[in-house]
């Protein structure tokens, strides 16, 4: 059937209804996009008569083609289920031309990116190390930051949530320090018989790689010793780890499961900070870490165009969540916790300046509030390009060939201060400021 493509389908729906009725009719209703991408519209008022229902339905089918919900292109207030959809909290206000259309986006894959971002977690502060592409030094920076804090008498919990490509266990734990179980086991077992408090120690290994300090680094790896002994079970467990639990008829999201896991572990021992290694990319596995843990999110990336455009896709989606928060009367303060990291930074000052410019453009377009002339607007989230305290201002990790073969599991000297100091001190100092700010905010909100 002829008609628009996905990118144009919502605009066609809006234009069709606005032309046939008016703009108010569109903004008072809700568009429902199903898992296949087909659209139906739920009007915010009752149908004038059967003729109106038939006229609008036929017009949508003709205009949308294969993107029309043929069996029910339009519903009205009073139809079965319409009240719930018109008031659904997950509706996203999407700007189409000069109108805002409320949209419910049903997804089978990627639904985690529609979750309401969690407020900042109570102490200890949580810091997520995230990236869109691998190979930018995210896990290396995490390991070095954990070692440096331990050297300065801090206790750190490191959590590997990169379930599909685990690595922190091997970076930070010798084989004889590997716990029996890992994060993948917790998510599987907790959905069945649960994980008892007295068994939590079996999920944590203490790293022996940190030297010369009074603090320690505890690690919750993805895979424990049991998985290594029976690797044929890893893929079956992975397929079950990323599904919702159902307890007493109530669904519990993966984000909630992971957040509760962290809370239980940090209640067991005293930690100064929790470092979380996220799955790279925009997959379902990355969403819980970025949105669901109440953490500061460090967004690692290079100055390449592919990095900038990848973050544009992410930020454009996050912008919809911020607009939804604003429409619901919630502050979207979680935007302040998104912090870029310029990884493998060039010594070329021009490239560094371009990276800051790119970040400021992205944040201004999608994360910061739009400027307005209205004196009635509440205080807006806006910063100047040169404000080094602003969220868009990046932490920096310069490129160094010394870290190309970083493997402290085999060479413990790579986690000594002498080895990493020159390359990582600027980043570590910036991270200290992030942690201290997060701790202060958590205490204020407690």
C-alpha positions as CSV (number, residue, x, y, z in Angstrom):
1,X,0.0,0.0,0.0
2,X,1.4,3.4,-1.0
3,X,1.9,6.1,1.6
4,X,4.5,7.8,3.8
5,X,7.6,6.2,5.4
6,X,8.1,6.0,9.2
7,X,9.8,9.4,9.5
8,X,6.8,11.2,7.9
9,X,3.9,9.1,9.2
10,X,3.2,11.1,12.4
11,X,3.4,14.5,10.5
12,X,0.9,13.1,7.9
13,X,-1.5,12.1,10.7
14,X,-1.3,15.5,12.3
15,X,-1.7,17.4,9.1
16,X,-4.6,15.3,8.0
17,X,-6.6,15.8,11.2
18,X,-5.7,19.5,11.5
19,X,-6.9,20.1,8.0
20,X,-10.1,18.2,8.5
21,X,-10.9,19.5,12.0
22,X,-8.4,22.0,13.6
23,X,-5.2,22.2,15.6
24,X,-7.0,22.0,18.9
25,X,-8.4,18.6,18.0
26,X,-4.9,17.3,17.4
27,X,-3.4,18.7,20.6
28,X,-6.3,17.4,22.7
29,X,-5.9,13.8,21.5
30,X,-3.2,11.1,21.6
31,X,-1.6,9.2,18.8
32,X,-0.8,5.6,19.5
33,X,2.0,4.0,17.6
34,X,2.0,0.2,17.9
35,X,5.0,-2.1,17.9
36,X,5.0,-2.4,14.1
37,X,4.8,1.4,13.6
38,X,1.2,1.7,12.7
39,X,-0.8,4.6,14.0
40,X,-4.2,5.2,15.5
41,X,-5.5,8.4,16.9
42,X,-7.6,8.8,20.1
43,X,-9.6,12.0,20.0
44,X,-10.0,14.0,23.2
45,X,-13.7,14.4,22.7
46,X,-16.7,12.2,21.8
47,X,-17.5,11.6,18.1
48,X,-20.1,14.1,16.8
49,X,-21.8,11.2,14.9
50,X,-21.0,8.0,13.0
51,X,-20.4,10.0,9.8
52,X,-17.5,12.0,11.4
53,X,-16.0,8.7,12.7
54,X,-16.2,7.2,9.2
55,X,-14.9,10.4,7.5
56,X,-11.8,10.8,9.7
57,X,-11.0,7.0,9.7
58,X,-11.2,6.8,5.9
59,X,-9.0,9.9,5.5
60,X,-6.3,8.5,7.8
61,X,-6.3,5.2,6.0
62,X,-5.9,6.9,2.7
63,X,-3.2,9.3,3.9
64,X,-1.1,7.0,6.0
65,X,-1.3,3.9,3.8
66,X,0.6,1.0,5.4
67,X,1.1,3.1,8.6
68,X,-2.6,3.3,9.3
69,X,-4.2,1.0,11.8
70,X,-6.7,-0.4,9.3
71,X,-9.0,-2.0,11.9
72,X,-9.2,1.1,14.1
73,X,-7.6,4.2,12.5
74,X,-9.4,6.6,15.0
75,X,-11.1,6.3,18.4
76,X,-12.9,8.9,20.5
77,X,-13.4,9.6,24.1
78,X,-15.9,7.2,25.5
79,X,-14.7,4.3,23.4
80,X,-13.3,1.3,25.3
81,X,-9.9,2.0,26.8
82,X,-9.8,5.6,25.5
83,X,-9.8,7.3,28.9
84,X,-6.8,5.4,30.0
85,X,-4.8,6.2,26.8
86,X,-5.7,9.9,26.9
87,X,-4.3,10.1,30.4
88,X,-1.4,7.7,30.1
89,X,1.7,9.0,31.9
90,X,4.0,7.5,29.3
91,X,2.7,9.9,26.6
92,X,5.4,11.9,24.9
93,X,4.7,15.5,23.7
94,X,6.3,15.5,20.2
95,X,6.5,18.7,18.3
96,X,5.2,18.3,14.7
97,X,5.3,21.6,12.8
98,X,3.8,24.2,15.1
99,X,1.8,21.6,17.1
100,X,2.5,19.3,20.0
101,X,1.1,15.9,19.5
102,X,0.9,13.5,22.5
103,X,2.3,10.1,21.4
104,X,2.3,6.7,23.1
105,X,5.1,4.7,21.5
106,X,4.7,0.9,22.0
107,X,8.0,-0.9,21.7
108,X,9.1,-4.5,22.0
109,X,12.8,-3.6,21.7
110,X,14.1,-0.4,23.3
111,X,11.2,0.2,25.6
112,X,13.7,1.0,28.4
113,X,14.5,4.3,26.7
114,X,11.0,5.4,27.4
115,X,11.2,5.0,31.2
116,X,11.0,8.0,33.4
117,X,14.5,8.9,34.5
118,X,15.1,8.2,38.2
119,X,16.0,11.0,40.6
120,X,19.5,11.1,42.0
121,X,20.2,8.1,44.2
122,X,20.9,8.5,47.9
123,X,24.5,8.0,49.0
124,X,26.8,6.5,48.0
125,X,26.7,8.4,44.7
126,X,26.6,6.4,41.5
127,X,28.6,7.1,38.4
128,X,27.9,5.3,35.1
129,X,30.6,5.0,32.5
130,X,28.8,4.9,29.2
131,X,29.6,5.2,25.5
132,X,28.0,4.7,22.1
133,X,31.0,2.9,20.6
134,X,33.5,0.5,22.1
135,X,37.3,1.0,22.1
136,X,37.3,4.6,23.6
137,X,38.8,3.6,26.9
138,X,35.7,3.6,29.1
139,X,36.5,0.5,31.1
140,X,40.2,1.5,31.3
141,X,39.2,4.9,32.8
142,X,36.9,3.2,35.3
143,X,39.5,0.8,36.5
144,X,42.1,3.5,36.9
145,X,39.6,5.8,38.8
146,X,38.7,2.9,41.1
147,X,42.4,2.2,41.8
148,X,43.2,5.9,42.4
149,X,40.3,6.3,44.9
150,X,41.4,3.2,46.8
151,X,44.9,4.6,46.9
152,X,43.4,7.6,48.6
153,X,41.6,5.5,51.3
154,X,38.2,5.4,49.5
155,X,36.0,2.3,49.2
156,X,34.6,1.7,45.8
157,X,32.1,-0.7,44.4
158,X,32.6,-1.5,40.8
159,X,29.6,-3.0,38.9
160,X,29.8,-4.5,35.4
161,X,26.5,-4.1,33.6
162,X,28.0,-4.8,30.2
163,X,26.2,-8.1,30.1
164,X,26.8,-8.9,26.5
165,X,30.6,-8.0,26.6
166,X,31.8,-8.3,30.1
167,X,35.4,-7.4,31.0
168,X,35.8,-5.7,34.3
169,X,36.0,-9.0,36.2
170,X,39.1,-9.9,34.2
171,X,40.5,-6.3,34.5
172,X,40.2,-6.1,38.3
173,X,40.0,-9.6,39.7
174,X,42.5,-12.4,39.7
175,X,40.9,-15.8,39.1
176,X,41.2,-16.8,42.7
177,X,39.3,-13.7,43.8
178,X,36.4,-14.2,41.4
179,X,33.1,-14.6,43.3
180,X,30.8,-17.6,42.8
181,X,28.2,-15.5,41.0
182,X,27.9,-12.3,39.0
183,X,25.3,-9.7,38.0
184,X,23.8,-12.0,35.3
185,X,23.1,-14.6,38.0
186,X,21.5,-12.1,40.3
187,X,19.1,-10.9,37.7
188,X,18.1,-14.5,36.8
189,X,17.9,-15.9,40.3
190,X,16.1,-12.8,41.8
191,X,13.2,-13.4,39.3
192,X,12.7,-16.9,40.6
193,X,13.5,-17.8,44.2
194,X,15.2,-14.5,45.0
195,X,18.7,-13.8,46.4
196,X,19.0,-14.0,50.2
197,X,20.8,-11.2,52.0
198,X,23.2,-13.7,53.6
199,X,24.2,-14.8,50.1
200,X,25.2,-11.4,48.7
201,X,28.8,-11.9,49.6
202,X,28.9,-14.7,46.9
203,X,28.4,-12.0,44.2
204,X,31.3,-9.7,45.3
205,X,35.1,-10.1,44.8
206,X,37.7,-7.8,46.3
207,X,40.4,-6.7,43.9
208,X,44.0,-7.4,44.9
209,X,45.3,-5.0,42.2
210,X,45.0,-1.8,44.1
211,X,48.2,-1.0,46.0
212,X,49.5,1.5,48.5
213,X,46.2,2.7,50.0
214,X,43.8,1.9,52.8
215,X,40.7,1.8,50.6
216,X,39.5,-1.2,48.6
217,X,37.8,-2.0,45.4
218,X,35.0,-4.5,45.5
219,X,33.8,-5.9,42.1
220,X,30.4,-7.2,41.0
221,X,31.4,-8.8,37.7
222,X,28.9,-10.0,35.0
223,X,30.2,-13.6,35.3
224,X,31.2,-15.4,38.4
225,X,33.2,-18.6,38.8
226,X,30.1,-20.8,38.2
227,X,29.6,-19.3,34.8
228,X,33.3,-19.8,33.9
229,X,33.0,-23.4,35.0
230,X,29.9,-23.9,32.8
231,X,30.2,-21.4,29.9
232,X,27.4,-23.2,28.0
233,X,25.0,-21.6,30.4
234,X,26.0,-18.0,29.8
235,X,23.8,-17.4,26.7
236,X,20.7,-19.0,28.3
237,X,21.2,-16.9,31.4
238,X,21.7,-13.7,29.3
239,X,18.4,-14.3,27.5
240,X,16.6,-14.4,30.9
241,X,18.5,-11.6,32.7
242,X,17.0,-8.8,30.7
243,X,13.3,-9.5,31.2
244,X,10.9,-8.1,33.7
245,X,10.2,-9.9,36.9
246,X,6.6,-10.6,37.9
247,X,6.0,-10.6,41.6
248,X,2.4,-10.9,43.0
249,X,1.1,-9.9,39.6
250,X,3.2,-6.8,39.4
251,X,5.9,-6.3,36.7
252,X,9.3,-5.1,37.9
253,X,11.5,-3.5,35.3
254,X,15.1,-4.4,34.7
255,X,16.1,-0.9,35.8
256,X,14.3,-1.4,39.2
257,X,15.9,-4.8,39.6
258,X,19.4,-3.4,39.0
259,X,18.8,-0.4,41.3
260,X,17.5,-2.6,44.1
261,X,20.5,-4.9,43.6
262,X,22.9,-2.0,44.1
263,X,21.0,-0.7,47.1
264,X,21.1,-4.1,48.8
265,X,24.9,-4.5,48.2
266,X,25.7,-1.0,49.3
267,X,23.7,-1.5,52.5
268,X,25.8,-4.6,53.2
269,X,29.1,-2.6,53.1
270,X,30.2,1.0,53.4
271,X,31.2,2.5,50.1
272,X,32.2,6.0,49.1
273,X,31.1,5.7,45.5
274,X,29.6,3.1,43.0
275,X,31.1,2.9,39.5
276,X,29.0,1.2,36.9
277,X,30.2,0.0,33.5
278,X,27.4,0.3,31.0
279,X,26.7,-1.5,27.8
280,X,28.0,0.5,24.8
281,X,25.5,1.7,22.2
282,X,21.8,2.5,22.3
283,X,20.7,-1.1,23.0
284,X,18.1,-2.1,25.6
285,X,20.9,-3.1,27.9
286,X,22.2,0.5,28.1
287,X,18.9,2.2,29.0
288,X,18.7,1.0,32.7
289,X,22.2,2.3,33.5
290,X,21.7,5.7,31.8
291,X,18.1,6.4,33.0
292,X,17.2,4.0,35.8
293,X,19.9,4.3,38.5
294,X,19.8,7.9,39.6
295,X,23.5,8.2,38.6
296,X,25.8,10.8,37.0
297,X,26.4,9.5,33.5
298,X,29.8,10.0,31.9
299,X,29.4,9.8,28.1
300,X,32.7,8.8,26.6
301,X,33.4,9.6,23.0
302,X,36.0,10.8,20.5
303,X,35.9,14.0,18.4
304,X,34.8,12.0,15.3
305,X,31.6,12.9,13.5
306,X,30.2,9.4,14.1
307,X,30.3,10.0,17.8
308,X,28.7,13.4,17.6
309,X,25.8,12.2,15.4
310,X,25.3,9.2,17.6
311,X,24.9,11.4,20.7
312,X,22.5,13.5,18.7
313,X,20.2,10.5,18.3
314,X,20.4,9.8,22.0
315,X,19.9,13.4,23.1
316,X,16.9,13.9,20.7
317,X,15.2,11.0,22.4
318,X,16.1,12.3,25.9
319,X,14.7,15.7,24.9
320,X,11.2,14.0,24.6
321,X,11.6,12.6,28.2
322,X,12.5,16.1,29.5
323,X,9.4,17.6,27.7
324,X,7.2,14.9,29.2
325,X,8.6,15.7,32.7
326,X,7.9,19.4,32.2
327,X,4.4,18.7,31.0
328,X,3.8,16.6,34.1
329,X,5.1,19.3,36.4
330,X,8.3,17.4,37.2
331,X,11.7,19.0,37.1
332,X,14.0,17.3,34.6
333,X,17.1,17.8,36.8
334,X,18.5,14.5,35.6
335,X,19.8,16.4,32.6
336,X,22.4,18.0,34.8
337,X,23.9,14.6,35.4
338,X,24.9,14.0,31.8
339,X,28.6,14.7,31.4
340,X,30.7,14.2,28.2
341,X,34.2,12.8,28.3
342,X,36.5,13.6,25.5
343,X,38.4,10.3,25.2
344,X,41.6,9.7,23.4
345,X,41.8,13.5,23.1
346,X,44.0,15.0,20.5
347,X,46.9,17.4,21.3
348,X,45.5,19.5,18.4
349,X,43.9,22.5,20.1
350,X,41.6,23.1,17.2
351,X,40.1,19.6,17.5
352,X,39.6,20.1,21.2
353,X,37.8,23.4,20.6
354,X,35.7,21.7,17.9
355,X,34.7,19.0,20.4
356,X,33.5,21.6,23.0
357,X,31.6,23.4,20.2
358,X,29.9,20.2,19.1
359,X,29.0,19.3,22.7
360,X,27.6,22.8,23.3
361,X,25.5,22.6,20.1
362,X,24.1,19.2,21.1
363,X,23.2,20.2,24.6
364,X,21.7,23.6,23.5
365,X,19.6,21.8,20.9
366,X,18.3,18.9,22.9
367,X,19.3,19.0,26.6
368,X,19.1,22.6,27.7
369,X,15.9,24.5,27.7
370,X,15.0,26.7,24.7
371,X,15.4,30.4,25.2
372,X,12.2,32.4,25.7
373,X,11.1,36.0,25.9
374,X,8.4,35.2,28.4
375,X,8.9,36.6,31.9
376,X,6.4,34.0,33.2
377,X,8.7,31.0,32.4
378,X,10.3,29.3,35.4
379,X,14.1,29.3,35.7
380,X,15.5,27.7,32.6
381,X,18.3,25.2,32.2
382,X,20.7,27.3,30.1
383,X,24.5,27.8,30.0
384,X,27.0,29.7,27.9
385,X,29.4,27.9,25.7
386,X,32.4,29.0,27.8
387,X,31.0,27.9,31.2
388,X,33.4,25.2,32.4
389,X,31.0,24.3,35.3
390,X,28.2,23.5,32.8
391,X,27.1,19.9,32.0
392,X,28.3,20.2,28.4
393,X,31.9,21.0,29.4
394,X,33.8,17.7,28.9
395,X,36.2,15.8,31.1
396,X,39.3,15.0,29.1
397,X,41.4,11.8,28.8
398,X,44.3,12.4,26.4
399,X,45.5,9.7,24.0
400,X,48.5,7.7,25.2
401,X,50.0,4.7,23.5
402,X,50.8,3.3,27.0
403,X,47.2,2.2,27.4
404,X,46.7,0.5,24.1
405,X,47.4,-2.9,25.7
406,X,46.0,-2.1,29.1
407,X,45.6,-5.4,30.9
408,X,46.1,-5.0,34.7
409,X,44.9,-8.5,35.3
410,X,48.2,-9.7,33.9
411,X,50.3,-6.6,34.7
412,X,49.3,-5.1,38.1
413,X,51.8,-2.3,37.7
414,X,49.4,-0.7,35.2
415,X,47.2,0.3,38.2
416,X,49.9,2.1,40.1
417,X,49.9,5.8,40.3
418,X,53.3,6.1,38.6
419,X,51.9,4.4,35.4
420,X,48.6,6.4,35.0
421,X,49.3,9.7,36.7
422,X,50.5,11.8,33.8
423,X,47.7,10.7,31.4
424,X,44.7,10.5,33.8
425,X,45.2,13.2,36.5
426,X,43.1,15.8,34.8
427,X,40.3,13.4,34.3
428,X,40.6,12.0,37.9
429,X,40.5,15.6,39.3
430,X,37.4,16.3,37.3
431,X,35.8,13.1,38.4
432,X,36.5,13.9,42.0
433,X,34.5,17.1,41.5
434,X,31.6,15.2,39.9
435,X,31.6,12.7,42.8
436,X,31.7,15.4,45.5
437,X,28.9,17.3,43.8
438,X,26.8,14.1,43.5
439,X,27.4,13.3,47.2
440,X,26.3,16.8,48.3
441,X,23.2,16.7,46.2
442,X,22.3,13.3,47.5
443,X,22.6,14.5,51.1
444,X,20.5,17.6,50.3
445,X,17.8,15.5,48.8
446,X,17.8,12.8,51.5
